Amino acid sequence: MRIDINQFSLREKEVINLLLQGKSNKQIALALGVSVSTVEFHLKNIYRKLQVKSRTEAFLQLGESVGNIIGKQQESIVDGTGVKVENDGNTIPKRRISMKQRFYIIGGSALTIILVMAFVFVRLRTNNIHILPTETLAVSVTANPEMSDMGISFIFPPNLGDGTENEMVPQSNEFTTLYPRHVKLTLVDYPLQGTVFAPQILAFPAKEFAQMSKDSETTINNLQNILKAQQALSAEPLPFLPAQAAVQLFHAQQKFLSFKNGTGIRYITQYSQAHFPAVNNTDVFYTFQGITSDGNSYVSVILPIHLDYLVEKDNPEAWKNPADWQTVEKYPVYLNTIISKLNQADNPFSPSLESLDALVQSLQINSQE
């Protein structure tokens, strides 16, 4: 069976390389700097793509593909001592390989495979920019593919990545990072990298969060009031958790969305601590803030977006004359111009708002008491 290596993500290719070296899940986890459960998650995805049910079947199928390649290489290399044999009176040549030649061929082929695998492994490690959390939990994948784990499930649009890395985040009582113990799913291989926020889905126990501070209680109550009225004031910041040590500059493209067992509001926004920040592709993001119908779980979806007409934060050429709008008088005009443009119906958002909305609408949050 021929295997298309392009169907695997970078991380899955790393796991496959180590699997073929005969390493255990624990050894693979140590080599990649991740948890064993993360390795198990990637192995499940590999089994699904190979259409096998066990490690042994995967190893045999992957090994067979490598073996076929080796066989073809050996077939073209072999040129042993010619021996003539009779075939119905006709003399035909027969190739024979000495033990010494076999040793060189097998040894050379093995060395070649090891060097190629080492080269590929190094390249993958160099190119991979995803940092996996140290405490992750496995997520199951169905053919849809539907992600399901820890009380959260959703349909994964294929253009948004290749699975999730999951963890149970412990409670934090720090003033700038105040939140209860909650679930965090980070999207792997999301199309945008290097942004201020990682692509993530957070599910908090709402009642516990509200009890932690007056601000979080106010945020949750505001969201419930907005959802009840189906109207949000354009001049007021929209609800967002977890709280940020920065200011919500604006909100655009706000829209009420329902998910499997709750409702919420999605919008485009940016947070900043600067006096006159530019709306840029590093900091701007899509978010959905929702709550389950029973009021027990608060969900926060944070997904980076990109627009060609926004400036790039790391591109000095895009900031040639910042003083033209970085004044008390001119900045509101600049910001309103950007907001108006963001609110236009034909914006070429990348990823598209439709694909991000589809993910949100497929969410199922099993309430956390």
Secondary structure, DSSP 4 states (H G I P E B T S, - for coil): ----GGGS-HHHHHHHHHHHTT--HHHHHHHHTS-HHHHHHHHHHHHHHHT-SSHHHHHHHHHHHHHHHHHHHHHHH---EEEEEEETTEEEEEEE--HHHHHHHHHHHHHHHHHHHHHHHHHHHHH------SS-B--EE-SS-EEEETTEEEE--GGG-S-EEEEEEPPEE-SSSEE-SEEEEEETT-S--S-SS--EEEEEEHHHHHHH-HHHHHHHHHHHHHHHHT---TTSPPP-SS--SSEEEEEEEEEEEEETTEEEEEEEEEEE-SSSPPPBTTT-EEEEEEEETTS-EEEEEEEE-B-TTSBPTT-GGGGS-GGGT-STTTHHHHHHHHHHHHTSTT---BS-HHHHHHHHHT-EEPPP-
